Amino acid sequence: MDFIEEAGKREETGLEKLLRLEEDQEMCMEGAVHSVRDMGEIGFVILRKREGLIQTVWEEGKTEPDLGKIREGDVVRATGTVRTEERSPHGRELCLTRVEHLSHAACPLPLAIDKWKLNTSLEAKLDYRSLSLRNLRERAVFRIQEGLVRGFRDYLYEQGFTEIHTPKIGAKSAEGGANMFKLSYFHHPAVLQQSPQLYKQMMVGVFDRVFETGPVFRAEKHNTRRHLNEYTSLDFEMGYIDSFMDLCRMETGFLRYAMKLLKEKYEKELDLLKVTLPDVSRIPCVRFDEAKELVSEKYSRKMKNPFDLEPEEEELIGRYFKEEYDTDFVFVTHYPSKKRPFYAMDDPSDERYTLSFDLLFKGLEVTTGGQRIHDAAKLLEKMEKRGMTEEGLKQYVDAFRFGMPPHGGLGIGLERLTMQLLGCDNIRDACLFPRDMSRLEP
C-alpha cells in the first residue's frame, strides 16, 4: 500500500542554482527554448523559465544532439557545466554537454517571441495568445497584474475583511438596464451578473467587511480601447462606515500598499516595461458638478451631458489635476442620482446627487463606489420611484428588513487599472483572454 506524502522541496534547476554553483560544476536545467543562434562551431540556446532567460552554449563535438535538432518552442532538459560570462543575461551561462527533449515544437513559431517587442498587430497577438505571452514583455504585464491582485487581497486581509465568492448566474442583476447577457437556466430566465453588488451587501450583515475578486459581465455594444464585455472586478463592501469618504480612504490605503509591493517584489518587471509607479501619497477629491465646471472653464469645453462624464471630460479632469496638483489620481464625488443604481444613497442635503464617487486614473474611470441605502423602507421607496418591484430581489430586500449596518463599497476594474499603470494602448493588452463583441476565442 502506497501513501501520498506532502510534496518536498524540489531540487533547484533554475537561475538561483546557476548563480550559486561554483565554476565548472555540473548542473541540469529544464526549460523552453526561447531562441537559437547558430554561430558555426558554437551556438547559443536561450532557455526561458519563470525567472527569465538563461543562456546556454552548444559546442560542436561536445554537445549532443546536433544544434539543428534544437528549435524554438522545444521543451528540454539541459545538462552542462557552469561558466562565468559577463555578456550573458545574469553573468553566468551553462556550457552544454547534453540536451534531452521533453517535447518538440511541431512547426515553426508564427510569432517571433524572442524579439524585444512583438512586431505584430494586436489581433495577431490575441489570435496566438498562448504564444504571444511567451514574449517577456507581454508576460511581464500579467506578473504586474498579479501584484495588484495580491496587494488587494493582502491589504484587505490586514484590514479585517473576509474573502467571499458569489454566484455569477442570477435571476436579477444589480445594475439593471439593457446591457445584460441573458440565458435560459433550466427553462428559467437568468442573467450573467454585472457585479457581485447584491451579494456583497447581504454579506456585510454577516461578516461586516467582505471582498471578492472575480469576473463580471456587461453586454455593452462598445468597441473601444477601454471596454471589455467580461472583465475582472476587485470589489469590497464594508459596514459601520461614517461616510463614503471611509471607502475613499480604504482605497487610498490599498493603492499605497500595492505600489509599495510592486516596487519591492516586481522590480524586474517594472524595469522591463520601463514603468514609473505613480505617487499615491495624496489623492485629491472634487465634486462632480465642480469638476465639470473646472474643465469647461480651463479648456473652453461646452458641457453637454449634465448627468454623467463623457470620456473626453474624464481625460480633461485627469489633465487638470495633473497640471494643477501633479497627481495621476482624483476622486470625483457626488454623482447625480439619475445616473446611479437604486441602492445608492442620496445626499440628504440635495437628493439630486448621491454619496458616491468614481476614481479617475490618468483620465480614465477605474473605480466606482459609494455609500448604500441600509434602511429597508428607504430602499423600497427608491425602488418604487424607479418603477421597480421586488421580483427577483426579495431575498436581497429581506436582508435589509432583518437589519443592516450603514455600509458602502466599491468595484475596481483590474484591466483598466493595469492598462493605465503600464500605459497600454488598448485594454485588451491588459487582459489574458479578452472577450469583446467579436472575440470568443481563444
C-alpha positions as CSV (number, residue, x, y, z in Angstrom):
1,M,0.0,0.0,0.0
2,D,1.4,3.4,-1.0
3,F,0.6,6.6,0.8
4,I,1.0,10.1,-0.6
5,E,3.2,12.4,1.5
6,E,3.4,16.1,1.4
7,A,5.4,17.4,-1.5
8,G,9.0,18.0,-0.6
9,K,11.1,20.9,-1.9
10,R,12.1,20.1,-5.5
11,E,15.8,20.3,-6.4
12,E,16.6,23.7,-7.8
13,T,17.0,23.7,-11.6
14,G,16.8,27.4,-12.3
15,L,18.6,30.7,-12.0
16,E,19.2,30.6,-8.3
17,K,21.2,27.4,-8.6
18,L,23.1,28.6,-11.6
19,L,24.2,31.7,-9.7
20,R,25.1,29.7,-6.6
21,L,27.2,26.9,-8.1
22,E,31.0,27.2,-8.5
23,E,32.7,27.5,-11.8
24,D,32.8,24.2,-13.8
25,Q,30.3,22.4,-11.5
26,E,27.7,20.3,-13.3
27,M,24.1,21.3,-13.4
28,C,20.9,20.0,-15.0
29,M,18.2,22.6,-16.1
30,E,14.8,22.3,-17.6
31,G,13.2,25.0,-19.7
32,A,11.6,26.1,-23.0
33,V,13.9,27.0,-25.9
34,H,13.3,30.7,-26.4
35,S,15.7,31.3,-29.2
36,V,18.6,29.5,-31.0
37,R,21.6,31.4,-32.5
38,D,23.9,29.3,-34.7
39,M,27.3,30.8,-34.8
40,G,29.0,27.9,-36.6
41,E,31.1,25.8,-34.2
42,I,29.2,27.2,-31.3
43,G,25.6,28.1,-30.8
44,F,23.6,29.9,-28.1
45,V,20.4,28.2,-26.9
46,I,18.4,30.6,-24.7
47,L,16.1,28.9,-22.3
48,R,13.0,30.6,-20.9
49,K,12.0,29.9,-17.3
50,R,9.7,31.7,-14.9
51,E,12.7,33.7,-13.6
52,G,13.5,34.9,-17.0
53,L,16.1,34.0,-19.8
54,I,19.1,31.8,-19.2
55,Q,21.9,31.5,-21.7
56,T,23.3,28.0,-22.6
57,V,26.1,27.3,-25.0
58,W,26.1,24.5,-27.6
59,E,29.6,23.4,-28.8
60,E,30.3,21.3,-31.8
61,G,31.7,17.9,-30.9
62,K,31.0,18.5,-27.2
63,T,27.2,18.7,-27.1
64,E,24.6,16.2,-28.1
65,P,22.5,16.3,-30.2
66,D,23.3,18.5,-33.3
67,L,22.2,22.1,-33.0
68,G,19.9,21.6,-36.0
69,K,17.8,19.3,-33.9
70,I,17.0,22.0,-31.3
71,R,14.4,24.5,-32.4
72,E,12.5,27.4,-30.8
73,G,9.5,26.1,-28.8
74,D,11.1,22.8,-27.8
75,V,11.0,21.9,-24.1
76,V,14.3,20.4,-23.0
77,R,16.4,19.1,-20.1
78,A,19.8,20.6,-20.5
79,T,22.9,19.3,-18.8
80,G,26.2,21.1,-18.6
81,T,28.8,22.9,-16.6
82,V,28.6,26.4,-15.1
83,R,30.8,29.2,-16.5
84,T,31.1,32.9,-15.7
85,E,30.3,35.1,-18.7
86,E,29.8,38.8,-18.2
87,R,27.9,39.2,-21.5
88,S,25.2,36.6,-20.6
89,P,21.9,37.9,-19.1
90,H,23.0,37.1,-15.5
91,G,26.7,36.9,-15.8
92,R,26.6,33.1,-15.9
93,E,25.9,30.5,-18.6
94,L,25.7,26.8,-18.9
95,C,28.1,25.0,-21.3
96,L,26.1,22.1,-22.6
97,T,27.1,18.5,-22.8
98,R,23.7,17.0,-23.5
99,V,20.2,18.3,-24.4
100,E,17.3,15.9,-23.8
101,H,13.9,16.7,-25.4
102,L,10.9,16.7,-23.2
103,S,8.7,17.8,-26.1
104,H,9.2,19.0,-29.7
105,A,7.6,22.1,-31.3
106,A,5.7,20.6,-34.2
107,C,6.2,23.6,-36.5
108,P,8.0,26.9,-36.7
109,L,6.5,29.5,-34.4
110,P,4.2,32.0,-36.2
111,L,5.4,34.9,-33.9
112,A,8.9,36.0,-33.2
113,I,8.6,35.8,-29.5
114,D,12.3,36.3,-28.9
115,K,12.2,39.9,-30.1
116,W,12.3,42.7,-27.6
117,K,8.9,43.8,-28.7
118,L,6.4,41.8,-30.7
119,N,6.3,43.5,-34.1
120,T,2.7,42.4,-34.9
121,S,-0.9,43.6,-34.6
122,L,-3.0,43.3,-31.5
123,E,-5.3,40.9,-33.3
124,A,-2.4,38.6,-34.2
125,K,-1.2,38.7,-30.6
126,L,-4.7,37.7,-29.4
127,D,-5.2,35.0,-32.0
128,Y,-1.9,33.4,-30.8
129,R,-2.4,34.4,-27.2
130,S,-0.7,31.4,-25.6
131,L,2.3,32.0,-27.8
132,S,2.5,35.8,-27.7
133,L,2.5,35.7,-23.8
134,R,5.8,33.8,-24.0
135,N,7.4,37.1,-25.0
136,L,9.0,38.5,-21.9
137,R,7.4,42.0,-22.1
138,E,4.0,40.6,-22.8
139,R,4.4,38.2,-19.9
140,A,5.5,40.9,-17.5
141,V,2.2,42.7,-17.9
142,F,0.4,39.9,-16.1
143,R,3.1,39.5,-13.5
144,I,2.4,43.1,-12.5
145,Q,-1.3,42.5,-12.7
146,E,-0.8,39.6,-10.3
147,G,0.9,42.1,-7.9
148,L,-2.1,44.3,-8.0
149,V,-4.5,41.5,-7.0
150,R,-2.0,40.2,-4.4
151,G,-1.8,43.7,-2.9
152,F,-5.6,44.0,-2.9
153,R,-6.0,40.7,-1.1
154,D,-3.2,41.2,1.4
155,Y,-4.2,44.7,2.3
156,L,-7.8,43.9,2.9
157,Y,-6.9,40.8,4.9
158,E,-4.9,43.1,7.1
159,Q,-7.9,45.4,7.4
160,G,-10.2,42.6,8.8
161,F,-12.0,41.8,5.5
162,T,-13.4,38.3,4.7
163,E,-13.0,37.0,1.2
164,I,-16.2,35.7,-0.4
165,H,-17.1,34.1,-3.7
166,T,-20.5,34.9,-5.1
167,P,-22.5,33.3,-8.0
168,K,-22.2,34.7,-11.5
169,I,-25.6,33.5,-12.6
170,G,-28.6,35.2,-11.2
171,A,-32.3,35.9,-11.6
172,K,-31.8,39.7,-11.4
173,S,-28.9,42.0,-12.0
174,A,-27.7,44.6,-9.5
175,E,-27.3,47.3,-12.1
176,G,-30.3,46.6,-14.3
177,G,-30.7,48.2,-17.8
178,A,-30.3,46.6,-21.1
179,N,-26.6,45.7,-21.0
180,M,-27.1,42.2,-19.6
181,F,-26.3,38.8,-21.0
182,K,-29.5,36.8,-20.7
183,L,-29.7,33.0,-20.7
184,S,-32.0,30.1,-20.0
185,Y,-31.3,28.4,-16.7
186,F,-33.1,25.1,-16.8
187,H,-36.1,26.8,-18.5
188,H,-35.9,29.8,-16.2
189,P,-34.8,33.3,-17.3
190,A,-31.4,34.2,-15.9
191,V,-28.6,36.7,-16.4
192,L,-24.9,36.8,-16.0
193,Q,-24.1,39.1,-13.2
194,Q,-22.9,42.7,-13.9
195,S,-21.4,42.8,-10.4
196,P,-21.4,41.0,-7.1
197,Q,-23.2,44.0,-5.6
198,L,-26.3,42.5,-4.2
199,Y,-24.5,39.5,-2.6
200,K,-21.6,41.5,-1.1
201,Q,-24.2,43.9,0.5
202,M,-26.0,41.0,2.1
203,M,-22.7,39.6,3.4
204,V,-22.0,42.9,5.2
205,G,-24.8,41.8,7.5
206,V,-22.8,38.6,8.2
207,F,-19.1,39.5,8.2
208,D,-19.1,43.3,8.4
209,R,-16.3,43.6,5.8
210,V,-16.1,41.5,2.7
211,F,-14.2,41.4,-0.6
212,E,-14.1,39.5,-3.8
213,T,-12.1,39.2,-7.0
214,G,-14.0,37.7,-9.9
215,P,-15.4,38.2,-13.4
216,V,-18.3,40.5,-14.2
217,F,-20.2,40.7,-17.5
218,R,-21.5,43.7,-19.4
219,A,-23.4,43.2,-22.7
220,E,-22.4,46.7,-23.9
221,K,-22.1,47.1,-27.7
222,H,-18.8,49.0,-27.4
223,N,-15.8,48.5,-29.5
224,T,-13.4,51.0,-27.9
225,R,-9.9,50.8,-26.4
226,R,-11.3,50.9,-22.9
227,H,-14.2,48.5,-22.9
228,L,-14.5,44.7,-22.4
229,N,-17.6,42.5,-22.2
230,E,-16.0,40.4,-19.4
231,Y,-13.6,41.9,-17.0
232,T,-12.2,41.2,-13.6
233,S,-13.6,43.3,-10.7
234,L,-11.9,43.9,-7.4
235,D,-14.8,44.5,-5.0
236,F,-15.1,45.3,-1.4
237,E,-18.0,46.3,0.9
238,M,-17.6,47.5,4.5
239,G,-20.1,48.1,7.3
240,Y,-20.3,50.6,10.1
241,I,-18.9,53.5,8.0
242,D,-19.4,57.1,8.9
243,S,-19.4,58.3,5.3
244,F,-18.4,57.3,1.8
245,M,-15.1,59.0,2.5
246,D,-14.2,55.9,4.6
247,L,-14.3,54.0,1.3
248,C,-12.0,56.5,-0.4
249,R,-9.5,56.3,2.4
250,M,-9.6,52.5,2.2
251,E,-8.9,52.5,-1.5
252,T,-6.1,55.0,-1.0
253,G,-4.6,52.7,1.6
254,F,-4.8,49.8,-0.9
255,L,-3.1,51.8,-3.7
256,R,-0.3,52.8,-1.4
257,Y,0.2,49.2,-0.3
258,A,0.0,47.9,-3.8
259,M,2.6,50.4,-5.2
260,K,5.0,49.5,-2.3
261,L,4.5,45.8,-3.0
262,L,5.2,46.3,-6.8
263,K,8.3,48.3,-6.0
264,E,9.7,45.7,-3.7
265,K,8.6,42.4,-5.4
266,Y,8.2,43.2,-9.0
267,E,11.1,45.5,-9.8
268,K,12.4,43.3,-12.6
269,E,9.0,43.5,-14.5
270,L,8.7,47.3,-13.8
271,D,12.2,47.8,-15.2
272,L,11.5,45.6,-18.2
273,L,8.4,47.7,-19.1
274,K,10.0,51.0,-18.1
275,V,7.2,51.7,-15.7
276,T,7.3,54.6,-13.2
277,L,4.9,54.0,-10.4
278,P,2.5,56.8,-9.6
279,D,2.7,58.9,-6.5
280,V,-0.3,57.9,-4.2
281,S,0.8,59.7,-1.1
282,R,-2.2,62.1,-1.5
283,I,-5.2,61.9,-3.8
284,P,-7.5,64.9,-4.2
285,C,-11.3,64.8,-4.4
286,V,-13.7,67.1,-6.2
287,R,-17.4,67.2,-6.6
288,F,-18.9,66.0,-9.9
289,D,-20.5,69.4,-10.7
290,E,-17.4,71.3,-9.7
291,A,-15.2,69.1,-11.9
292,K,-17.3,69.7,-14.9
293,E,-17.1,73.4,-14.4
294,L,-13.4,73.4,-13.8
295,V,-12.6,71.7,-17.1
296,S,-15.2,73.6,-19.0
297,E,-13.6,76.9,-17.9
298,K,-10.0,76.0,-18.3
299,Y,-10.3,74.1,-21.6
300,S,-13.2,76.1,-23.1
301,R,-15.3,72.9,-23.5
302,K,-19.1,73.3,-23.5
303,M,-20.8,70.9,-21.0
304,K,-23.1,68.6,-23.0
305,N,-24.3,65.9,-20.5
306,P,-25.2,67.3,-17.1
307,F,-25.7,63.9,-15.5
308,D,-22.6,62.0,-16.5
309,L,-18.9,62.4,-17.5
310,E,-18.1,61.8,-21.1
311,P,-14.8,60.1,-21.9
312,E,-13.3,63.4,-23.1
313,E,-14.3,65.1,-19.8
314,E,-12.7,62.3,-17.8
315,E,-9.5,62.9,-19.8
316,L,-9.6,66.6,-19.2
317,I,-10.3,66.2,-15.5
318,G,-7.2,63.9,-15.3
319,R,-5.2,66.5,-17.2
320,Y,-6.4,69.4,-15.0
321,F,-5.3,67.6,-11.8
322,K,-2.0,66.6,-13.3
323,E,-1.3,70.1,-14.3
324,E,-2.5,71.8,-11.1
325,Y,-1.6,69.2,-8.4
326,D,0.8,66.8,-10.2
327,T,-1.3,63.8,-9.4
328,D,-2.4,61.0,-11.6
329,F,-5.5,60.1,-9.4
330,V,-8.6,62.1,-8.5
331,F,-11.8,61.1,-6.7
332,V,-14.9,62.6,-8.4
333,T,-17.7,62.6,-5.8
334,H,-21.5,63.3,-5.6
335,Y,-22.6,61.8,-8.9
336,P,-26.2,62.7,-10.0
337,S,-28.8,60.3,-8.6
338,K,-30.2,59.9,-12.1
339,K,-27.1,58.0,-13.2
340,R,-26.6,55.8,-10.1
341,P,-28.2,52.5,-9.2
342,F,-31.2,52.2,-7.0
343,Y,-29.2,51.2,-3.9
344,A,-27.0,54.3,-4.0
345,M,-27.7,56.6,-1.0
346,D,-28.9,60.1,-2.0
347,D,-27.2,63.1,-0.4
348,P,-29.6,64.3,2.4
349,S,-28.7,67.9,1.7
350,D,-29.5,67.6,-2.0
351,E,-31.2,64.5,-3.3
352,R,-30.3,65.2,-6.9
353,Y,-26.9,63.9,-6.0
354,T,-25.6,60.7,-4.4
355,L,-23.0,59.9,-1.8
356,S,-21.0,58.1,-4.4
357,F,-17.7,58.6,-6.3
358,D,-15.5,57.4,-9.2
359,L,-11.7,57.2,-9.1
360,L,-10.1,58.5,-12.2
361,F,-6.5,57.3,-13.0
362,K,-4.8,59.3,-15.7
363,G,-8.2,60.5,-17.0
364,L,-10.0,57.1,-17.0
365,E,-12.5,55.8,-14.5
366,V,-11.1,52.7,-12.8
367,T,-13.3,52.6,-9.7
368,T,-17.0,53.2,-8.9
369,G,-18.2,53.2,-5.4
370,G,-20.3,54.9,-2.7
371,Q,-22.5,54.6,0.3
372,R,-25.5,52.4,0.1
373,I,-29.1,52.7,1.4
374,H,-29.2,50.5,4.5
375,D,-32.8,51.2,5.7
376,A,-35.4,48.8,4.2
377,A,-38.2,51.4,3.9
378,K,-36.0,53.9,2.1
379,L,-34.7,51.2,-0.2
380,L,-38.2,50.2,-1.1
381,E,-39.2,53.8,-1.6
382,K,-36.4,54.4,-4.1
383,M,-37.2,51.2,-5.9
384,E,-40.8,52.3,-6.2
385,K,-39.9,55.7,-7.6
386,R,-37.9,53.9,-10.3
387,G,-40.8,51.6,-11.2
388,M,-39.1,48.6,-9.7
389,T,-40.7,45.7,-7.8
390,E,-39.2,43.0,-5.5
391,E,-39.4,40.4,-8.2
392,G,-36.1,38.6,-8.3
393,L,-34.9,40.8,-5.4
394,K,-36.9,39.6,-2.4
395,Q,-34.1,37.8,-0.7
396,Y,-31.9,40.9,-1.1
397,V,-34.6,43.2,0.3
398,D,-35.2,40.8,3.1
399,A,-31.6,41.2,4.3
400,F,-32.5,44.9,5.0
401,R,-35.8,44.1,6.6
402,F,-33.8,42.0,9.1
403,G,-31.4,44.9,9.8
404,M,-28.3,46.1,8.1
405,P,-25.5,48.4,9.3
406,P,-24.5,51.6,7.5
407,H,-22.3,50.4,4.7
408,G,-20.7,51.1,1.3
409,G,-18.3,49.7,-1.1
410,L,-16.6,49.9,-4.5
411,G,-15.5,48.0,-7.5
412,I,-12.2,48.4,-9.3
413,G,-11.7,47.3,-12.9
414,L,-8.5,45.3,-12.8
415,E,-7.8,45.5,-16.5
416,R,-8.3,49.3,-16.6
417,L,-6.1,49.8,-13.6
418,T,-3.4,47.6,-15.2
419,M,-3.8,49.4,-18.5
420,Q,-3.3,52.9,-17.0
421,L,-0.5,51.8,-14.7
422,L,1.5,50.3,-17.6
423,G,0.5,52.8,-20.3
424,C,-1.1,50.2,-22.6
425,D,-2.7,51.4,-25.8
426,N,-5.7,49.1,-25.5
427,I,-7.4,47.4,-22.6
428,R,-7.1,44.1,-24.5
429,D,-3.3,44.2,-23.9
430,A,-4.1,44.0,-20.1
431,C,-6.4,41.0,-20.4
432,L,-5.2,37.4,-20.7
433,F,-8.0,36.3,-23.0
434,P,-10.2,39.3,-23.9
435,R,-13.9,39.0,-24.5
436,D,-15.4,41.7,-26.7
437,M,-18.1,42.0,-29.3
438,S,-16.1,40.0,-31.9
439,R,-13.9,37.6,-29.8
440,L,-14.9,34.4,-28.1
441,E,-11.6,32.6,-28.8
442,P,-9.1,31.6,-27.6
